[in-house]
Amino acid sequence: MPLVRVALPRGTSAAHRQAISDGIHQSLVEVFKVPPDDRFQIIGEHEAGTEIVRPKSYLGVEYSDKLIIVQITANDTRTTEQKVALYKDIAARLTQATGMRAEDIVISLVEVKKENWSFGNGVAQYV
């Protein structure tokens, strides 16, 4: 079960946010093989320059004011190859669907053990 958090600049359209949500989810389904109904996302907009704190560039990547940060919390069961493929697939889908610059998509994967999830009722369903 991935939990996805997306931070993006305030003022994006509902269609833009939906395209981001759909693109990330489709990448997770296809690359990480998560079930299609396993979709938990938190999408938050932030005022430019206040909530999304970042440098103008990092590691040779120049950012614009349209930078988004995608944080994915998932089970620690994927290979390095799957992770690399996921980052590439998300960037490709989002640039295709929204016209975003690939440079403005920062992705962080946080891996956790399966026992660190409860999907309701106070039950650790994966244990």
Buried (B, 14 or more C-beta within 10 A) or exposed (E): BBBBBBBBBEEBEEEBBBBBBBBBBBBBBEBBEBEEEBBEBEBEBBEEEEEBEEEEEEEEEEBEEBBBBBBBBBBEEBEEEEBEBBBBBBBBBBBEBBEBBEBBBBBEBEEEEEEEBEEEEEEEEEE
